[in-house]
Amino acid sequence: MSLHADALASLEAWAAPDDAQEAARARYAAHLRDHPDGLDRACRPDHLTASTLVLDHDRTHVLLTLHAKARRWFQLGGHCEPGDQTLAGAALREAAEESGLADLDLDPVPLALDEHEVPFCGPAPGVEPDGLLVHHLDVRYVAVAPAGATHALSEESLDLRWWPVDGLPPGAEELAPVVRRAVARAVARDQSTWSGGGGSTRAAADQPSR
């Protein structure tokens, strides 16, 4: 299964938690049906991206990055790459690259969808400026870091740190609802599906959605 097919299947199977998220789900799925290149950063003005809310082992802190271009705190994530097999795998890869954390335990079911304008996003390589404002159709996941994990700052970030889930930094208040949802998902999920509980979520993230 291709990355495009996996992403479409994942979105078509996803049970949105409310009407707004259902509208976003339908919008994303329609975009992919209309655009075979809908996950490519060269697809303008819209393309899908993948990101991850990384929680610490105790589910009390979330790891946020101070974006070098936007100068704001965000969850970890970015564009899909040619080698990505699944959308969940792309989210996991981005989280690992931007955090330096190994063995992140990612839930391969999407957590939330968020469409946003990206004024700091320039033309893709080989694409001429066209005046269109880019929209990221972001698919967010949740992952839990191993106990005692030590993160490392990447060149894409000005800062990277753990924030209390009920004490996000200034400018990141809009993340509060999805952070709460991430904690609830992590706490409620069957413990047997987390690391050490009889199944590898890392392996599952690299497999096509069913």
Secondary structure, 3 states (H helix, E strand, C coil): CCHHHHHHHHHHHCCCCCHHHHHHHHHHHHHHHHCCCCCCCCCCCEEEEEEEEEECCCCCEEEEEEECCCCCEECEEEECCCCCCCHHHHHHHHHHHHHCCCCCEEEEEEEEEEEEECCCCCCCCCCCCCCCCCEEEEEEEEEECCCCCCCCCCCCEEEEEEEECCCCCCCCHHHHHHHHHHHHHHHHCCHHHCCCCCCCHHHHHCCCCC
